[in-house]
Amino acid sequence: MTQDDVSSADERPSKSQLKREMHALQELGERLIAMREAERARFPLSDDLLAAIEETGRIRAREARRRHMQYVGKLMRREDLEGIQAVFDEMDREQLRRDHAFHRLEQWRDRLVEEDGALEAFIAEYPDVDRQALRQLIRNARRERDQGKPPTNARRLFKLIRETAEL
């Protein structure tokens, strides 16, 4: 074995590394398969991969599905992985923004029920809110809280807040 053979063997990925990469591609394929068709349309996918993804739904036998997932992983090698990852990253950022907005609205609901001065602050931020309905829901939510009843009006209050904020 010459020095060149040793150095070229060091540069090649190991069999274990190749297996890890293949499993990662299969997992990426499984994420794509689990998505709704409308979500999947955002991705830059080849026709071959889209056909394989569609075919997956018809496969019921466990071993056949395992082999098919290997095929999907093989097809994934030819895809634009950076483009696919960019779409996944954007979807994750969108989900994070929705989560933050949702938490902000939950905080508004809690403040409106707990604090007396929160009503004016909410109306200042959202002047188009139905003030009468808002006041009534706050009053009913406070009464439910004080009586230890289920938070039916607090849920209605949250729905009104969400509709007002247009989320």
Salt bridges, closest charged atoms under 4 A:
GLU39 OE2 - ARG36 NH2 3.85
GLU55 OE1 - ARG58 NH2 2.80
GLU63 OE2 - ARG66 NH2 2.40
GLU63 OE2 - ARG67 NH1 3.83
GLU90 OE1 - ARG93 NH2 2.77
GLU90 OE2 - ARG97 NH2 3.27
GLU94 OE2 - ARG42 NH2 3.13
GLU106 OE1 - HIS103 ND1 3.23
ASP110 OD1 - ARG109 NE 3.26
GLU114 OE2 - ARG145 NH1 3.17
GLU115 OE1 - ARG111 NE 3.45
ASP116 OD1 - ARG142 NH1 3.48
ASP146 OD1 - ARG145 NE 3.24
